Amino acid sequence: MADPAANAQLNQRTALESRPSSNKAVVVGLYGVPGAGKTFLLDQLKQESEQNHFAFYEGSKMIATVVPGGLGAFQNLEEQEKVRWRQLAIDTIGKRCAESGQVAVVAGHFMFWPEEEEAGCLVYTQNDLATFTHILYLEVPAEVVVRRRLDDTNRYRPLISITHLHKWQQAEISQLRLLCRDHGILFSLVSPQPTLLNKVSTQLRDFSLHTEEHNLSQVEKMLDKALIPSQSQLETVLVMDADRTLTAQDTGALFWKRFSSSRRQSNEDCPLKTLFSSRLGYSYNAFRQATLLYEEMADDQDFDTICQDVASMVTLYPEFVSLLQIVAEKEHVCAVIVTCGLRRVWEKVLERYGLSMRVKVIGGGRIADSIVVTAAVKAAVVARLRDVHQMYVWAFGDSPLDLEMLGKADQAVVVVGDEEKRSKTMDAALANAIDNDGLQARQFVLPSDAAPRLDTIKLPLILLTEQQTIDSVLCRRNRHAHIPILHATNKNGAKLLMTPMRDAKIAGPVLRKAHCNVGWYLATEFLADVIGIEEYLIPHVQGHDTTGHRFFQEKQTSIVALMRGGEPMALGVSKALPLATFVHAGRPNDIMNHHLQGQCTMVLVDSVVNSGKTVVRFVQHIRNLHATIQIVVIAGVVQAESILRGRLAQVLACDAKLSLIALRVSENKFAGRGTTDTGNRLFNTTHLS
């Protein structure tokens, strides 16, 4: 049954406000029914905390400070006037702390509820909701509060029954939870215990430090530390989501079920489900709130016990166990679990399977973990592995929270579980990521007879048990080695061919013809050596047959012009391979399955390769469709950096069936734009730039 004050509270709820952490003071509300011990705790915190970092306020004293005539005058005001002065008091606190950089802790009241009244009188204001970033609520047993009120000789406290005080307390807790979620305020219950002062002090220190930026920096430190032992040998990292990816189970739901069972509570909805269904969604604040929920549920010892029980219930997919066991034996490959769930549960799961020494877990669940894992954090982990540590990354995930991470990886695998348990929102989000964000991924279906997501053309199937897949994961990438390519940089013929391409006075048809000539030259000079030639009979001018030569399996070769700058050079390649299929592609998804069916070689042609990112995306897309087809990249100019240390270098080192041919390798890092862009020069569109 709803509390009588609920309707009044619902009328005051407002839309979720944006709370920019960079310029908003941290202001922590300390609430509880009268007699819960707020003032006593506030005094203890004053003595224990750094005075230059924290500022402590008693709400009623602050009101007395701002109201002419003090608290006595305030109490004689009409209710509307009281609201105005309460708002001024909290605004003053917020302004002071914004200017000083201190963290404010404010003890105050949420409602007053005389026992003879049907409903409580709410005394919070909208300014409170706009100012507070966190609220701690002292949940003291009603019988303890009643005893304290009777023993308090310093102030008058009217008699109140235990039953009514408990109802008052529960009304405040339920309404504050809703209000806090609607306004992006982190909320937590704290209970009286010998370690209460230490627990609240720890929470306040955490509140003072924790921002999204701080969170990410902590994750990066953990990642770097995890890689240190094998940094020199490491080449490939497998980044894996945990729940519903490595197992069909959800350890968060299992934790709550086990907790409810241990407290003999009814099987109510998992609070995490309620939280993530709120306006907070799956935001940074939502995951921070989840951490506070776990802190509420159990102390460190009980939390660890429940984590152990949950871990004992978890069964990993055998396919992943096998893959992780193989990876654990290699020095150049490692796996990292990055989970939005409970770090402690997953460490214990890995211990059960004998994998904890080689597979590290990045996750949260407790304030002591110092982090939360969000979708953005997962993506940042993959980006750091690739861009800072120069690793080749495989990413595995099952839900929309994993899509950004999958999009950053070299190889993305969507784990598709049983239809009844899989994410219901993933199909639409996945289709959008593929169609609009350029995601190139494959899907691993578990169990094998489950229906795949989308279709197997848009999202091809992969089997982790296939030797070809395992070899691809384990292959040496020689990331520090120089990658040899076929190029004509120092050849006299190449110098003649590249002159019109570099001449700023030449554009339009003349420049397109120059590119076409380069395409023909690179095909006859280098491509013939890469894919080989074959003999066939031709009529001789003297009237008899003789032996001629053409490219090996020329009809089973596709020339792909990377639009638009690659088309003129691709036409030159096509002149050398007149039997080959010609394909235009503006983006990787333009290459379909039917372009590869029955083909042996794909020749990707572009005028210039700068960072190599575009070429890598095309190569990865083709590999998703066809794991073994030969791929040759032809370009007029390739920047040296891209084939020494960039992503293209890593892909070339790994893929034995990938080759690169260039007219010239350039040390110049200049990338054309506007009037100097090669595409604009080729098609006389420099005036449109």
Secondary structure, 3 states (H helix, E strand, C coil): CCCCCHHHHHHHCCCCCCCCCCCCCCEEEEECCCCCCHHHHHHHHHHHCCCCCEEEEEHHHHHHHHCCCHHHHHHCCCHHHHHHHHHHHHHHHHHHHHHHCCEEEEECCCEECCCCCCCCEECCCHHHHHHCCEEEEECCCHHHHHHHHHHCCCCCCCCCCHHHHHHHHHHHHHHHHHHHHHCCCEEEEECCCCCHHHHHHHHHHHHHHCCHHHHHHHHHHHHHHHHHHHCCCCCEEEEECCCCCCECCCHHHHHHHHHHHHCCCCCCCCHHHHHHCCCCCCCHHHHHHHHHHHHHHCCHHHHHHHHHHHHHHCCECHHHHHHHHHHHCCCCEEEEEEEEEEHHHHHHHHHHCCCCCCEEEEEECCHHHCCCCCHHHHHHHHHHHHHCCCCEEEEEECCHHHHHHHHHCCEEEEEECCCCCCCCCHHHHHHHHHHHCCCCCEEEECCCCCCCCCCCCCCCECCCCCHHHHHHHHCCCCCCCCCCCEECCCCHHHHHHHHHHHCCCCCHHHHHHHHHHHHHHHHHHHHHHHHCEEEEEEECCCCCEEEEEEECCHHHEEEEEECCCCHHHHHHHHHHCCCCEEEEECCHHHCCHHHHCCCCEEEEEEEEECCCHHHHHHHHHHHHHCCCCEEEEEEEEEEHHHHHCCHHHHHHHHCCCEEEEEEEEECCCCCCCHHHCHHHHHCCCHHHC
